[in-house]
Amino acid sequence: MLTRWLPTVSKPFRLAPYLGLLSLSYLSLGVTIPAMSLIVISKGFSLSRLSLAMIVFSLSVMAFEVPSGIYADAKGRRKSFALGLVLSLIGTLLLFSSSYLLLCAGFACTGIGRAYASGSLDALMIERGQRAGKKLEDIVFALDVNSGISLSVGSLLGGLLLSLGAQLDNLTSLVLLVRVFLVALSLLLLFLLIPKETQTPEEAFTFKAQANALVSALSSSPFLLAFSLSVLVQGVLLASLEGYWQPYLKQLLVSDSQLWILGLISASVFAVSVLGSMMGKRLLSHMRPPLVYCLAFAGIFALQLMLSRSHTIIQFLLFYELIYLLLGVVSVVGMYLLNKKASDAVRTSLVSVSSFCLQTGGLLANLLATVVFLGGGISRYWVITALGGLGMISILSVWLLQRTPRT
């Protein structure tokens, strides 16, 4: 069986097939971003039903995030990505239904599919790229920029499809049809473009053995533990910003005629974060990566404090855009640090742990918001999360700087 795949695996490694396939995957996710809530609301269900469907989706992703990473490392990253696409395809087909139970089942399937697909092909590309002599910083930079551009284009396409769907009986039917096409095309191209992984019997791990390897990697590395906690802090930050910047800015507008500014900011944030990724890649060769990571993180929370005290649109724009500039730096440097420390045997598992921590941080941020909003507003909420974030990063930086992997 091994010789059957030798001609395929021996081909020169190229980034383009991996980036192209990942781009299609992100496009399929991006088209649904403007339509997620409308999939439920447009079929006559209440906001409370929408909230429950979103909870089903979030819990499905969280529940399978780490197990899917372990599965990818144990059974194959290509296989995990394929499984994720199949589940996403089934889940999207269920979202055409007008039955609330089937809609929830669709959200659950797409959530599980997202867990199995996320990080698996990225890890395979990083592993094969490094073996082919590519620089890690170049690979993670390409991944970061590719995902940002694809999600942005997908979101714009989703908005256009919604406007076209408004003329049909089903508002979200075109969005879902395009998503089905993109996911199915991704599945087809996966088998055509990405060589199959070959594992000898000695290399194949059981799920339990792979889980033990992950636990061993985390418990033996203070750096990985500190990094995972920093990702949790990042999850709190992102949820506190992305969930509440629109109502905060709306209060600063003179009238609703200026609401176009919200769309302008949403579009500009992408460009700024890509610029931040470029800055981060350049800084990797001039400064210690963990120092860049910690300083950028601290700068973000300092800017969030300033954002909470902004009283004009110009002030808000300045601080908000600078935050996303530094988030671009944190993203590419963080990916570099994690993959520099991670061994091939547990690479996808560690990426899944990071994703789980990011989502856990988002959940904690929303729980904190429900408490803070009982006696305060968004400004106080941002002050609390910023001060807490600065404190946590100050503590974690001790471990991150002392236990950093050699570059």
KOLBA-268233 format. One line per 3 residues: their letters; for each residue x, y, z of C-alpha. Coordinates in Angstrom, 2 decimals, always signed. Example, Ala and Ser with C-alpha at 12.3 -4.5 7.8 and 13.67 -1.06 7.14 Angstrom:
2
AS) +12.30:-4.50:+7.80 ~ +13.67:-1.06:+7.14 .
END
This chain:
407
MLT) +0.00:+0.00:+0.00 ~ +2.85:+2.41:+0.75 ~ +4.34:+2.15:-2.74 .
RWL) +0.99:+3.07:-4.24 ~ +1.33:+6.57:-2.84 ~ +5.06:+7.12:-3.33 .
PTV) +4.71:+8.83:-6.74 ~ +2.12:+11.26:-5.31 ~ +4.00:+12.13:-2.13 .
SKP) +7.31:+12.55:-3.98 ~ +6.00:+15.52:-5.99 ~ +7.58:+18.87:-5.06 .
FRL) +5.72:+20.64:-2.28 ~ +3.75:+23.72:-3.34 ~ +1.80:+26.11:-1.12 .
APY) -0.76:+27.04:-3.77 ~ -3.01:+23.90:-3.61 ~ -3.24:+24.12:+0.19 .
LGL) -3.90:+27.87:+0.21 ~ -6.43:+27.56:-2.60 ~ -8.34:+24.81:-0.84 .
LSL) -8.28:+26.67:+2.47 ~ -9.46:+29.80:+0.67 ~ -12.49:+27.93:-0.67 .
SYL) -13.22:+26.65:+2.83 ~ -13.03:+30.16:+4.30 ~ -15.18:+31.52:+1.47 .
SLG) -17.87:+28.96:+2.30 ~ -17.74:+30.11:+5.91 ~ -17.65:+33.79:+4.98 .
VTI) -20.81:+33.73:+2.85 ~ -22.84:+32.63:+5.87 ~ -21.48:+35.30:+8.26 .
PAM) -24.03:+37.98:+7.21 ~ -26.82:+35.38:+7.09 ~ -26.39:+33.24:+10.22 .
SLI) -29.21:+34.87:+12.19 ~ -31.42:+35.35:+9.13 ~ -31.40:+31.60:+8.43 .
VIS) -33.61:+31.26:+11.51 ~ -35.39:+34.63:+11.67 ~ -36.45:+34.65:+8.00 .
KGF) -38.42:+31.45:+8.59 ~ -40.61:+33.08:+11.24 ~ -38.85:+31.97:+14.41 .
SLS) -38.38:+34.32:+17.38 ~ -35.16:+35.86:+18.72 ~ -35.23:+33.41:+21.62 .
RLS) -35.29:+30.53:+19.13 ~ -32.37:+32.18:+17.32 ~ -30.39:+32.41:+20.55 .
LAM) -30.97:+28.73:+21.25 ~ -29.82:+27.78:+17.75 ~ -26.65:+29.86:+18.20 .
IVF) -25.99:+28.17:+21.54 ~ -26.35:+24.77:+19.85 ~ -23.80:+25.84:+17.23 .
SLS) -21.31:+27.24:+19.76 ~ -21.54:+24.25:+22.09 ~ -21.10:+21.85:+19.17 .
VMA) -17.89:+23.59:+18.12 ~ -16.55:+23.71:+21.69 ~ -17.44:+20.10:+22.48 .
FEV) -15.61:+18.72:+19.44 ~ -12.75:+21.22:+19.14 ~ -10.14:+19.29:+21.13 .
PSG) -11.34:+15.75:+20.24 ~ -11.24:+16.69:+16.54 ~ -7.63:+17.88:+16.86 .
IYA) -6.64:+14.65:+18.58 ~ -8.43:+12.69:+15.83 ~ -6.55:+14.61:+13.13 .
DAK) -3.16:+13.88:+14.67 ~ -4.04:+10.23:+15.33 ~ -5.87:+9.28:+12.14 .
GRR) -4.74:+11.85:+9.59 ~ -5.21:+15.57:+9.00 ~ -6.43:+15.12:+5.44 .
KSF) -9.01:+12.64:+6.69 ~ -10.11:+15.03:+9.45 ~ -10.50:+17.90:+6.97 .
ALG) -12.58:+15.66:+4.68 ~ -14.80:+14.59:+7.58 ~ -15.30:+18.24:+8.53 .
LVL) -16.35:+19.10:+4.97 ~ -18.80:+16.18:+4.82 ~ -20.41:+17.21:+8.12 .
SLI) -20.57:+20.84:+6.99 ~ -22.23:+19.77:+3.75 ~ -24.86:+17.72:+5.60 .
GTL) -25.44:+20.54:+8.09 ~ -25.89:+23.13:+5.33 ~ -28.45:+20.95:+3.55 .
LLF) -30.42:+20.69:+6.80 ~ -30.51:+24.50:+7.03 ~ -32.84:+24.62:+4.03 .
SSS) -35.55:+23.09:+6.25 ~ -38.40:+25.05:+7.82 ~ -38.45:+22.66:+10.80 .
YLL) -36.85:+24.19:+13.89 ~ -35.51:+20.84:+15.09 ~ -33.85:+20.21:+11.72 .
LCA) -32.43:+23.73:+11.76 ~ -30.84:+23.03:+15.15 ~ -29.52:+19.72:+13.83 .
GFA) -28.06:+21.65:+10.88 ~ -26.34:+24.14:+13.19 ~ -24.98:+21.25:+15.27 .
CTG) -23.62:+19.45:+12.18 ~ -21.98:+22.56:+10.78 ~ -20.48:+23.29:+14.19 .
IGR) -18.96:+19.82:+14.46 ~ -17.80:+20.05:+10.85 ~ -16.10:+23.35:+11.59 .
AYA) -14.29:+21.77:+14.54 ~ -12.95:+18.88:+12.42 ~ -11.95:+21.09:+9.49 .
SGS) -10.34:+23.96:+11.40 ~ -6.60:+23.66:+11.83 ~ -6.23:+20.23:+10.24 .
LDA) -5.20:+21.21:+6.70 ~ -3.22:+24.15:+8.12 ~ -1.19:+21.77:+10.26 .
LMI) -0.59:+19.43:+7.32 ~ +0.60:+22.37:+5.20 ~ +2.96:+23.57:+7.95 .
ERG) +4.40:+20.09:+8.50 ~ +4.97:+19.36:+4.82 ~ +6.16:+22.90:+4.13 .
QRA) +8.85:+22.78:+6.80 ~ +10.01:+19.38:+5.59 ~ +10.34:+20.90:+2.11 .
GKK) +12.55:+23.67:+3.49 ~ +10.01:+26.50:+3.69 ~ +10.40:+29.01:+6.53 .
LED) +7.79:+28.70:+9.26 ~ +7.25:+32.48:+9.42 ~ +6.51:+32.57:+5.68 .
IVF) +3.98:+29.74:+5.96 ~ +2.05:+31.17:+8.92 ~ +2.03:+34.61:+7.30 .
ALD) +0.54:+33.14:+4.13 ~ -2.09:+31.28:+6.17 ~ -3.04:+34.38:+8.15 .
VNS) -3.41:+36.67:+5.14 ~ -5.21:+34.00:+3.11 ~ -7.85:+33.45:+5.79 .
GIS) -8.44:+37.18:+6.26 ~ -8.88:+37.90:+2.55 ~ -11.10:+34.85:+1.97 .
LSV) -13.40:+35.58:+4.91 ~ -13.71:+39.21:+3.83 ~ -14.54:+38.32:+0.21 .
GSL) -16.93:+35.63:+1.41 ~ -18.75:+38.08:+3.66 ~ -19.12:+40.59:+0.82 .
LGG) -20.45:+37.81:-1.42 ~ -22.87:+36.73:+1.31 ~ -24.24:+40.26:+1.58 .
LLL) -24.77:+40.40:-2.20 ~ -26.52:+37.03:-2.18 ~ -28.81:+38.21:+0.60 .
SLG) -29.83:+41.25:-1.41 ~ -30.64:+38.96:-4.37 ~ -32.41:+36.50:-2.08 .
AQL) -34.72:+39.27:-0.86 ~ -36.47:+38.99:-4.22 ~ -37.12:+35.26:-3.74 .
DNL) -39.42:+33.32:-1.45 ~ -36.50:+32.19:+0.75 ~ -34.17:+35.02:+1.80 .
TSL) -31.17:+32.78:+2.53 ~ -31.59:+30.14:-0.19 ~ -28.92:+31.61:-2.49 .
VLL) -26.44:+31.88:+0.39 ~ -26.99:+28.25:+1.31 ~ -26.81:+27.07:-2.32 .
VRV) -23.48:+28.82:-2.85 ~ -22.17:+27.40:+0.42 ~ -23.19:+23.87:-0.66 .
FLV) -21.36:+24.38:-3.97 ~ -18.19:+25.72:-2.29 ~ -18.06:+22.95:+0.33 .
ALS) -18.69:+20.22:-2.28 ~ -16.00:+21.72:-4.55 ~ -13.58:+21.82:-1.61 .
LLL) -14.23:+18.15:-0.90 ~ -13.61:+17.21:-4.53 ~ -10.41:+19.25:-4.81 .
LFL) -9.11:+17.84:-1.53 ~ -8.86:+14.37:-3.04 ~ -7.48:+15.70:-6.34 .
LIP) -4.87:+18.16:-5.05 ~ -3.69:+17.07:-1.61 ~ -1.56:+13.90:-1.42 .
KET) -2.78:+11.25:+0.97 ~ -0.88:+10.85:+4.23 ~ +1.07:+7.61:+4.62 .
QTP) +1.52:+6.15:+8.08 ~ +3.37:+3.00:+8.91 ~ +1.79:+0.77:+11.60 .
EEA) +4.39:+2.05:+14.05 ~ +3.35:+5.66:+13.42 ~ -0.42:+5.15:+13.70 .
FTF) -1.79:+6.19:+17.10 ~ -5.02:+5.26:+18.77 ~ -7.25:+8.11:+19.93 .
KAQ) -6.35:+7.38:+23.55 ~ -2.62:+7.33:+22.84 ~ -2.89:+10.61:+20.95 .
ANA) -4.85:+12.19:+23.82 ~ -2.14:+11.07:+26.24 ~ +0.50:+12.59:+23.94 .
LVS) -1.36:+15.92:+24.01 ~ -1.65:+15.89:+27.80 ~ +2.05:+15.03:+28.06 .
ALS) +3.01:+17.87:+25.70 ~ +0.99:+20.42:+27.70 ~ +2.04:+19.21:+31.14 .
SSP) +5.74:+19.17:+30.21 ~ +5.73:+22.63:+28.66 ~ +5.03:+25.71:+30.83 .
FLL) +5.30:+27.76:+27.63 ~ +2.40:+25.94:+25.94 ~ +0.25:+26.27:+29.07 .
AFS) +1.00:+30.00:+29.32 ~ +0.36:+30.46:+25.61 ~ -3.01:+28.66:+25.85 .
LSV) -4.04:+30.94:+28.70 ~ -3.01:+33.97:+26.66 ~ -5.30:+32.77:+23.86 .
LVQ) -8.14:+32.54:+26.39 ~ -7.44:+36.17:+27.31 ~ -7.51:+37.03:+23.62 .
GVL) -10.93:+35.37:+23.38 ~ -12.23:+37.64:+26.14 ~ -10.82:+40.67:+24.31 .
LAS) -12.29:+39.78:+20.92 ~ -15.73:+39.01:+22.32 ~ -15.80:+42.25:+24.32 .
LEG) -14.93:+44.27:+21.21 ~ -16.80:+42.49:+18.42 ~ -19.99:+42.09:+20.40 .
YWQ) -20.37:+45.67:+21.59 ~ -18.49:+48.14:+19.37 ~ -21.52:+48.81:+17.16 .
PYL) -23.92:+49.97:+19.91 ~ -21.12:+52.01:+21.49 ~ -20.31:+53.79:+18.24 .
KQL) -24.00:+54.28:+17.42 ~ -24.26:+56.45:+20.55 ~ -21.59:+58.77:+19.08 .
LVS) -23.40:+59.25:+15.76 ~ -25.37:+62.43:+15.21 ~ -28.16:+60.57:+13.41 .
DSQ) -28.97:+57.22:+11.81 ~ -27.97:+58.71:+8.46 ~ -24.37:+58.11:+9.56 .
LWI) -24.84:+54.36:+10.04 ~ -22.84:+53.81:+6.84 ~ -19.78:+54.42:+9.03 .
LGL) -20.33:+51.01:+10.66 ~ -19.91:+49.32:+7.29 ~ -16.82:+51.40:+6.55 .
ISA) -15.21:+50.33:+9.82 ~ -16.05:+46.66:+9.25 ~ -14.36:+46.78:+5.84 .
SVF) -11.33:+48.79:+7.00 ~ -10.61:+46.47:+9.94 ~ -9.65:+43.69:+7.49 .
AVS) -7.10:+45.87:+5.68 ~ -5.63:+47.08:+8.95 ~ -5.28:+43.54:+10.35 .
VLG) -3.48:+42.40:+7.18 ~ -1.10:+45.34:+7.60 ~ -0.57:+44.18:+11.19 .
SMM) +0.25:+40.69:+9.95 ~ +2.90:+42.18:+7.66 ~ +4.35:+44.13:+10.57 .
GKR) +4.38:+41.01:+12.73 ~ +6.24:+39.00:+10.09 ~ +8.87:+41.72:+9.78 .
LLS) +9.26:+42.03:+13.56 ~ +9.90:+38.28:+13.83 ~ +13.35:+38.79:+12.28 .
HMR) +14.25:+41.84:+14.38 ~ +12.95:+41.11:+17.90 ~ +12.36:+38.11:+20.13 .
PPL) +8.96:+36.74:+19.04 ~ +7.58:+36.30:+22.59 ~ +8.54:+39.90:+23.41 .
VYC) +6.69:+41.14:+20.33 ~ +3.69:+38.99:+21.33 ~ +3.54:+40.31:+24.90 .
LAF) +4.14:+43.97:+24.00 ~ +1.48:+43.89:+21.27 ~ -0.98:+42.28:+23.68 .
AGI) -0.32:+44.90:+26.35 ~ -0.69:+47.64:+23.75 ~ -4.09:+46.29:+22.71 .
FAL) -5.48:+46.44:+26.24 ~ -4.05:+49.94:+26.75 ~ -5.83:+51.01:+23.57 .
QLM) -9.05:+49.39:+24.79 ~ -8.86:+51.61:+27.89 ~ -8.57:+54.64:+25.60 .
LSR) -11.41:+53.32:+23.44 ~ -13.67:+53.15:+26.49 ~ -13.09:+56.88:+26.99 .
SHT) -13.58:+57.95:+23.35 ~ -16.22:+60.64:+22.95 ~ -15.97:+61.41:+19.24 .
IIQ) -16.12:+59.32:+16.09 ~ -12.54:+60.26:+15.17 ~ -11.23:+59.12:+18.56 .
FLL) -13.14:+55.85:+18.30 ~ -11.86:+55.17:+14.76 ~ -8.27:+55.85:+15.75 .
FYE) -8.21:+53.54:+18.79 ~ -10.32:+50.80:+17.19 ~ -8.20:+50.62:+14.04 .
LIY) -4.97:+50.58:+16.10 ~ -6.34:+47.69:+18.16 ~ -6.87:+45.62:+15.02 .
LLL) -3.46:+46.59:+13.70 ~ -1.90:+45.07:+16.82 ~ -4.27:+42.08:+16.64 .
GVV) -2.77:+41.33:+13.22 ~ +0.68:+41.34:+14.85 ~ -0.53:+39.07:+17.67 .
SVV) -2.14:+36.67:+15.20 ~ +0.88:+35.99:+13.00 ~ +3.42:+36.00:+15.87 .
GMY) +1.17:+33.75:+17.97 ~ +0.82:+31.24:+15.13 ~ +4.59:+31.27:+14.71 .
LLN) +5.27:+30.66:+18.40 ~ +2.74:+27.85:+18.70 ~ +3.94:+26.02:+15.60 .
KKA) +7.60:+26.57:+16.54 ~ +7.02:+24.81:+19.85 ~ +4.56:+22.17:+18.60 .
SDA) +5.90:+18.85:+17.37 ~ +4.32:+17.30:+14.28 ~ +2.82:+14.53:+16.42 .
VRT) +0.50:+16.92:+18.32 ~ +0.39:+19.98:+16.05 ~ -3.32:+19.85:+15.19 .
SLV) -4.25:+18.92:+18.76 ~ -2.48:+22.02:+20.09 ~ -4.14:+24.24:+17.49 .
SVS) -7.49:+22.80:+18.60 ~ -6.65:+23.54:+22.23 ~ -5.95:+27.15:+21.22 .
SFC) -9.26:+27.37:+19.36 ~ -11.06:+25.93:+22.38 ~ -9.40:+28.49:+24.65 .
LQT) -10.38:+31.30:+22.27 ~ -14.02:+30.26:+22.34 ~ -13.97:+29.71:+26.09 .
GGL) -12.68:+33.27:+26.48 ~ -15.59:+34.49:+24.37 ~ -18.05:+32.63:+26.57 .
LAN) -16.49:+34.09:+29.73 ~ -16.62:+37.59:+28.21 ~ -20.34:+37.30:+27.54 .
LLA) -20.99:+35.97:+31.04 ~ -19.04:+38.92:+32.47 ~ -21.04:+41.30:+30.29 .
TVV) -24.35:+40.10:+31.72 ~ -23.09:+40.93:+35.21 ~ -21.48:+44.29:+34.38 .
FLG) -24.50:+45.52:+32.41 ~ -26.66:+45.18:+35.51 ~ -25.03:+48.31:+36.90 .
GGI) -22.96:+49.81:+34.09 ~ -22.56:+50.24:+30.35 ~ -20.18:+49.23:+27.60 .
SRY) -17.56:+51.76:+28.70 ~ -17.27:+50.22:+32.17 ~ -17.25:+46.74:+30.65 .
WVI) -14.29:+47.63:+28.43 ~ -12.41:+49.14:+31.37 ~ -12.85:+45.95:+33.40 .
TAL) -11.79:+43.64:+30.55 ~ -8.82:+45.88:+29.67 ~ -7.51:+46.05:+33.24 .
GGL) -8.05:+42.32:+33.72 ~ -6.31:+41.61:+30.42 ~ -3.32:+43.78:+31.30 .
GMI) -3.00:+41.99:+34.62 ~ -3.18:+38.53:+33.04 ~ -0.70:+39.33:+30.26 .
SIL) +1.72:+40.81:+32.80 ~ +1.64:+37.55:+34.74 ~ +1.78:+35.29:+31.69 .
SVW) +4.63:+37.25:+30.11 ~ +6.93:+35.97:+32.88 ~ +6.44:+32.40:+31.63 .
LLQ) +6.23:+33.31:+27.95 ~ +9.51:+35.20:+27.98 ~ +11.41:+32.71:+30.13 .
RTP) +10.07:+29.54:+28.51 ~ +10.04:+30.67:+24.91 ~ +11.07:+28.12:+22.26 .
RT) +14.42:+28.69:+20.62 ~ +14.18:+30.33:+17.21 .
END
